Amino acid sequence: MASNGKLPKGWTESRIDEVADVSISSVDKKSVEGQRSVRLCNYMDVWKNPYIHHGLDFMEATASEIEIDRFSLAPGDVLLTKDSETKEEIAEPSVVWEKIDNLILGYHLALVRPHAAVTDGPFLAAQLRIPEFRSQFIRAASGATRYGLSMDTVCGAKVWLPPYELQTKISGIIRSIDEAIEATRAVIEPTRRLKTALLQDLLTNGLPGQHKKFNTSKRGLSFPESWEHLPLGQVAEFQNGKAFPSSDYDQGTVPLLRPGNLHISGRVMWDAGHTTTVPDSYLDSASDYIVRSNELVMNLTAQSLEDDFLGRVCWTHNTEECCLLNQRLARFRAINCNLRFLYWTFKGPAFRDHVSRLPSGSKVQHLYNADLESFYVPLPDPGEQQKIAQVLDSAEEREQQEHSYLERLFATKSALSQGLLTGRIPVKGGK
């Protein structure tokens, strides 16, 4: 039995080869003279996309007439990644959502073609994606440096099927959530691009219509003539963190802020399962390294200058009341500027350009105090600082709202899928 639960009333347990035809593709990416031109649905097309549709960029290749006859794809076909470098990536399913002319299945993939009016392809693909059923393939995958599934393993895997009309209703519910996910992603990307454009424009040109004269820096960046350029040390005070003995980790209740807690969203994120702590006594002995709400923290180390993790800055408005600062981080408090404006300056073109021009290290890149002190902050008057920060804050809030909504959609899909595809959440009727 594929699932640890009880088979729902009216559902049947079957082997895949009892409800679908299974074949393993042998079509490689080579183009052979004399063969017909085709579009190839490759491994990454399946691995990245739960639905195969017209919008994907398929590879041009050739195939023999026999291959075209055996592996041409049709709506409802379920595709599985047959081979993978890790067991966890094996048997990732996708379903062909619409008719795509001249599309055939590529190498390292399995084709599962459901029997008409017996098995709904979108239902089958969705069921094989949840852990209760996908775990069959992960357990059976064999190999040393690369894992693969045999034909017998794919054919013999168990699935649970309700009546056909109920399958289509369940897959329709899941598809509606997937459509909401796709629509939200389509909103997030232009929202992100708008924020990036605003960041570039406002931090180099200032508020629209407010400045007529501009100066160009030695590095080609333009700034309003009226803006000051002050060393970072005159704009904010900063404090490097402390190296706490690893033997003391998790020996107390005081959270230790580490580079991994700095999320790309600009927020401090604590691990859901485990937060590193140190003894409570450190609050007294290391008082200089206490971080409180409404401060900035920056990551000082990364593997390369190309990695935007170096110099990543986060706002501690959503952190614990206080925590201690890891030695690979620095804390900033404003002296002569709006702290939110400084946050955006660290994300903006002038600072990122400054970081990119630092000397490369052999293994680990590091921002030293001298690197920070040599950065000159392009600084408008306090009123313009506040207005620029407010505009950028609004753009970031919109993007984060969309990301939060997307996370809720994924959580909803996960919970509903587990219940609907195993019969734990009953659905009445068919179409």
Secondary structure, 3 states (H helix, E strand, C coil): CCCCCCCCCCCEEEEHHHHEEEEECCCCCCCCCCCEEEEEECHHHHHHCCEECCCCCCEEEEECHHHHHHHECCCCCEEEECEECCHHHCCCEEEECCCCCCEEECCCEEEEEECCCCCCHHHHHHHHHCHHHHHHHHHHCECCCCEECCHHHHHHCEEEECCHHHHHHHHHHHHHHHHHHHHHHHHHHHHHHHHHHHHHHHHHHCCCCCCCCEEECCCCCEEECCCEEEEHHHHEEEEECECCCHHHCCCCCEEEECHHHECCCCEECCCCCCCCEECCCHHHHCHHHEEECCCEEEECEECCCCCCCCCCEEECCCCCCEEEEECCEEEEEECCCCHHHHHHHHHCHHHHHHHHCCCCCCCCEECCHHHHHCCEEEECCHHHHHHHHHHHHHHHHHHHHHHHHHHHHHHHHHHHHHHHCCCCCCCCCCC
